[in-house]
Amino acid sequence: MRYYIFLFITAITFNCFSQNKTITAGEKLIFTASYNMSGLLTNIAQVKMETSEVKTSKSTLLRLKCTATTYKKWDNFFKIRDIYESYVNPKTLTPYLYKRDISEGGYYKFMQYKYNHKSKLVKSIKRKKNKEGGTWDENKSLKIGATTKDLVSTLYHIRNLDIHKASPGDQQNFTVLFDNTETVISIKYIKRETISTKIGKKECYKLAISMNGNNILRGENNNLLWLTADANKVPVYAKFKIPVGNGELKIQSATGLKN
């Protein structure tokens, strides 16, 4: 899966709030991820998005944590234990530290970014396993753009934007740092649409997502995201199409919401 499970919830920049009015500590969203296997959509994993407060010696940060875990019956087929987390300013969602620790069917990778926003630099650590079972580290210093964020802080940033001011067809780009490379994500606002979910019938913003110059997300309007059209902008449903197949993400529960 690598980052496909989370990629659909990435970015939109129609009109941006300067302050965080949507995300608070204690929020917990739980999803079921399904994948097309032999022509049938099959539930294979649980995805969680959780927030918590973290106090340091200098400040208080908001921890944004996303996890993906295959259900036990699928572990022997393709076991996934992924953790993505970003530590951000609770008022602006500006990231200071990002960690990604993934284990997927025997594949392992750890990534860490430490941000210096004044110099627009990121100190990166990439850790992988070698053939002998040990690990090796690759350290880099990366120059980034002024608005570049990691994947997780972007997932939450989208919910803090005033999408209600967008018109159908409006499209913007956003830059995400992933695997030490800045990637441009395009987001198009399609329309408002009411759908039925496990947390009730919800009026939603329907968005289409694509990656510029990359074939990971296939086709026009094949990768779609529905956010509740309210003050919380909760992601409740998504459809994605990638080179190795297609799938869906459906919300199961949402607790601890700010609004």
C-alpha positions as CSV (number, residue, x, y, z in Angstrom):
1,M,0.0,0.0,0.0
2,R,2.9,2.3,0.8
3,Y,1.1,5.7,1.1
4,Y,-1.9,5.1,-1.1
5,I,-4.3,4.7,1.8
6,F,-3.6,8.2,3.0
7,L,-2.8,9.9,-0.3
8,F,-6.4,10.6,-1.2
9,I,-6.8,13.0,1.7
10,T,-4.0,15.4,0.7
11,A,-4.5,19.1,-0.1
12,I,-6.6,22.0,-1.3
13,T,-5.8,25.8,-1.2
14,F,-8.8,27.7,-2.4
15,N,-8.9,30.1,0.6
16,C,-6.8,29.3,3.7
17,F,-7.4,30.2,7.3
18,S,-4.4,31.6,9.1
19,Q,-5.5,30.0,12.4
20,N,-6.6,26.4,13.2
21,K,-10.4,26.5,13.8
22,T,-11.1,22.8,13.0
23,I,-8.7,20.4,14.7
24,T,-8.4,19.8,18.4
25,A,-6.6,17.3,20.7
26,G,-8.7,14.1,21.5
27,E,-10.2,13.7,18.0
28,K,-10.4,10.1,16.8
29,L,-11.6,8.9,13.3
30,I,-11.8,5.3,12.4
31,F,-12.1,4.0,8.8
32,T,-12.4,0.6,7.0
33,A,-10.1,0.3,4.0
34,S,-11.3,-2.0,1.2
35,Y,-9.4,-3.2,-1.9
36,N,-10.7,-4.8,-5.1
37,M,-9.8,-8.5,-5.0
38,S,-11.0,-10.7,-7.9
39,G,-13.6,-8.2,-8.8
40,L,-15.0,-7.7,-5.2
41,L,-14.3,-4.9,-2.8
42,T,-12.9,-6.6,0.3
43,N,-12.3,-5.0,3.7
44,I,-8.6,-5.6,4.4
45,A,-7.5,-2.9,7.0
46,Q,-8.5,-0.4,9.6
47,V,-7.2,3.1,9.4
48,K,-7.2,5.5,12.4
49,M,-6.6,9.2,12.5
50,E,-6.0,10.5,16.1
51,T,-4.9,13.8,17.7
52,S,-3.3,14.4,21.1
53,E,-1.5,17.1,23.0
54,V,2.3,16.8,23.5
55,K,4.2,19.1,25.9
56,T,7.9,19.7,25.3
57,S,10.4,21.8,27.4
58,K,9.7,24.8,25.1
59,S,6.1,24.5,23.9
60,T,2.9,22.5,23.5
61,L,2.4,20.7,20.2
62,L,-0.4,18.8,18.6
63,R,0.4,15.3,17.6
64,L,-1.4,14.1,14.4
65,K,-1.2,10.3,14.1
66,C,-2.4,8.1,11.3
67,T,-2.1,4.3,11.4
68,A,-3.1,1.5,9.0
69,T,-3.4,-2.1,10.2
70,T,-4.6,-5.1,8.3
71,Y,-7.3,-7.3,9.9
72,K,-5.8,-10.5,11.4
73,K,-7.2,-12.8,8.7
74,W,-5.2,-10.9,6.1
75,D,-1.9,-10.8,8.0
76,N,-0.6,-14.0,6.5
77,F,-1.4,-12.7,3.0
78,F,0.0,-9.2,3.3
79,K,0.6,-7.8,6.8
80,I,0.5,-4.0,7.1
81,R,1.6,-2.1,10.2
82,D,2.0,1.6,9.2
83,I,2.4,4.6,11.4
84,Y,2.5,8.2,10.1
85,E,2.7,11.1,12.5
86,S,3.4,14.8,12.5
87,Y,4.0,17.2,15.4
88,V,2.5,20.6,14.6
89,N,1.8,24.0,16.0
90,P,-1.8,23.7,17.4
91,K,-2.8,27.2,16.2
92,T,-1.4,27.1,12.7
93,L,-0.8,23.3,12.0
94,T,2.8,24.2,10.9
95,P,4.8,21.0,11.2
96,Y,8.0,20.7,13.2
97,L,8.6,17.0,13.2
98,Y,7.4,14.2,11.0
99,K,7.8,10.4,11.3
100,R,6.8,7.6,9.1
101,D,7.3,3.9,10.1
102,I,6.0,1.4,7.7
103,S,6.0,-2.4,7.7
104,E,4.2,-4.0,4.7
105,G,4.6,-7.6,3.7
106,G,8.2,-7.8,4.7
107,Y,9.1,-4.3,3.4
108,Y,10.3,-1.8,6.0
109,K,11.1,1.9,5.9
110,F,11.4,4.7,8.5
111,M,11.5,8.4,7.5
112,Q,11.9,11.4,9.8
113,Y,11.8,15.1,8.9
114,K,12.9,17.9,11.2
115,Y,11.9,21.3,9.9
116,N,13.7,24.6,10.1
117,H,11.1,27.0,8.6
118,K,13.3,30.1,8.8
119,S,15.9,28.6,6.6
120,K,13.4,26.5,4.6
121,L,15.4,23.3,5.3
122,V,14.5,19.8,6.4
123,K,16.9,17.4,8.0
124,S,15.9,14.0,6.8
125,I,16.7,10.5,8.1
126,K,15.8,7.5,5.9
127,R,16.2,4.0,7.5
128,K,15.8,0.7,5.7
129,K,16.7,-2.9,6.3
130,N,19.6,-4.6,4.5
131,K,19.7,-8.2,3.3
132,E,21.3,-9.4,6.5
133,G,18.4,-8.1,8.6
134,G,20.2,-5.0,9.9
135,T,19.4,-1.4,9.1
136,W,21.2,1.5,7.4
137,D,20.5,5.2,7.6
138,E,20.7,7.9,5.0
139,N,20.9,11.5,6.2
140,K,20.1,14.5,4.0
141,S,19.5,18.2,4.3
142,L,16.7,19.2,1.9
143,K,15.7,22.6,0.7
144,I,11.9,23.0,0.6
145,G,9.4,25.6,-0.5
146,A,7.8,28.0,1.9
147,T,4.4,26.2,1.9
148,T,5.7,22.6,1.6
149,K,4.3,20.2,4.2
150,D,4.6,16.5,5.0
151,L,1.7,14.1,4.2
152,V,0.1,14.0,7.6
153,S,0.1,17.7,8.4
154,T,-1.4,18.2,4.9
155,L,-4.2,15.6,5.7
156,Y,-5.3,17.9,8.5
157,H,-4.6,21.2,6.8
158,I,-7.2,20.5,4.2
159,R,-9.9,20.4,6.8
160,N,-9.0,23.9,8.0
161,L,-9.7,25.6,4.7
162,D,-12.9,27.5,3.7
163,I,-13.9,25.3,0.9
164,H,-17.4,26.8,0.9
165,K,-16.0,29.7,-1.0
166,A,-14.9,27.5,-3.9
167,S,-16.9,27.1,-7.1
168,P,-17.3,23.8,-9.0
169,G,-14.2,23.3,-11.2
170,D,-11.9,25.4,-9.1
171,Q,-8.5,23.7,-8.9
172,Q,-5.3,24.4,-6.9
173,N,-2.0,22.8,-6.3
174,F,-0.3,21.9,-3.0
175,T,3.2,20.6,-2.4
176,V,3.9,17.6,-0.2
177,L,7.3,16.3,0.8
178,F,7.4,12.5,0.5
179,D,10.4,10.2,0.3
180,N,12.6,13.3,0.2
181,T,10.9,14.6,-2.9
182,E,8.5,17.5,-3.3
183,T,5.4,16.3,-5.0
184,V,2.6,18.5,-6.4
185,I,-0.9,17.4,-5.7
186,S,-3.8,18.9,-7.6
187,I,-7.2,19.3,-6.0
188,K,-10.4,20.1,-7.9
189,Y,-13.7,21.0,-6.2
190,I,-16.6,19.2,-8.0
191,K,-19.8,19.9,-6.1
192,R,-21.7,19.4,-2.9
193,E,-23.3,16.0,-2.5
194,T,-25.2,14.2,0.2
195,I,-24.2,10.6,1.0
196,S,-25.1,8.0,3.6
197,T,-22.3,7.0,6.0
198,K,-21.9,5.0,9.3
199,I,-22.1,8.3,11.1
200,G,-25.3,9.4,9.4
201,K,-26.4,11.1,6.2
202,K,-24.0,13.9,5.4
203,E,-23.9,16.8,3.0
204,C,-20.3,16.8,1.7
205,Y,-17.8,18.6,-0.4
206,K,-16.8,16.3,-3.3
207,L,-13.2,16.7,-4.4
208,A,-11.0,15.1,-7.1
209,I,-7.3,14.5,-6.5
210,S,-4.4,14.0,-8.9
211,M,-0.6,14.1,-8.9
212,N,1.2,16.3,-11.4
213,G,3.6,14.3,-13.6
214,N,3.0,11.1,-11.8
215,N,1.0,8.0,-12.7
216,I,0.3,6.8,-9.2
217,L,-3.2,8.1,-9.1
218,R,-4.9,7.0,-12.3
219,G,-7.4,8.8,-14.5
220,E,-9.4,12.0,-14.3
221,N,-11.9,12.1,-11.4
222,N,-11.1,8.5,-10.4
223,N,-9.7,9.5,-7.1
224,L,-12.4,11.2,-5.0
225,L,-12.8,12.4,-1.5
226,W,-15.9,13.5,0.4
227,L,-15.6,15.9,3.3
228,T,-18.5,16.9,5.5
229,A,-19.8,20.3,4.6
230,D,-19.7,21.6,8.1
231,A,-17.2,23.2,10.6
232,N,-15.4,19.9,11.1
233,K,-14.9,18.9,7.5
234,V,-14.6,15.2,8.4
235,P,-13.3,12.9,5.6
236,V,-16.1,10.3,5.4
237,Y,-15.6,8.5,2.1
238,A,-12.9,8.1,-0.6
239,K,-12.4,6.2,-3.8
240,F,-8.9,5.6,-5.3
241,K,-7.5,4.0,-8.4
242,I,-3.7,3.2,-8.5
243,P,-1.6,1.1,-10.9
244,V,-2.2,-2.1,-8.9
245,G,-5.9,-1.8,-8.5
246,N,-8.6,0.3,-6.8
247,G,-10.3,0.6,-3.4
248,E,-12.4,2.6,-1.0
249,L,-12.2,4.1,2.5
250,K,-15.3,4.4,4.6
251,I,-15.7,6.1,8.0
252,Q,-16.9,3.9,10.9
253,S,-16.8,6.4,13.8
254,A,-15.9,10.0,14.6
255,T,-15.4,11.1,18.2
256,G,-13.9,14.1,20.0
257,L,-14.7,16.6,17.2
258,K,-14.0,20.3,17.9
259,N,-17.2,21.7,16.5
